[in-house]
Structures are given as C-alpha cells and as structure tokens.
C-alpha cells in the first residue's frame, strides 16, 4: 500500500493558466510580471515550468486590495 502526501489546500501549486484565470489577467501578463519581479511569488519546477502557491496568490490579491 502506498501513502500519498497531499499538501494543505493553501499550499497547492497552480499552473500559470490557473493563476492567471484566478487573477483575471492574461497568462502572458503573468509571465511579464514574473520576468520583471512583480506580481505573485512563483516556484520554478524543473527547467522553465513555473507554479504558483494558492496562498501566495491570495496574499498578492490582499496586497493589491490594500493599495486601493
């Protein structure tokens, strides 16, 4: 029997497509932010594959709301 480790919901990794959809922006805009060290934190997986923690996306949204 194998045991799978499932991370807490807030630490689940989201693809750039999922993250962009959650933020309501284009995937290319999210990539631009990442390359220019703006936007939510990202995690590099393997070569050029990036993922976003749900908790980091939520923190980024809260930060943006506080600046209004």
Secondary structure as UniProt FT lines:
FT   HELIX           9..11
FT   STRAND          13..14
FT   HELIX           16..23
FT   HELIX           27..35
FT   TURN            36..37
FT   STRAND          43..45
FT   TURN            46..48
FT   STRAND          49..53
FT   HELIX           54..66
//
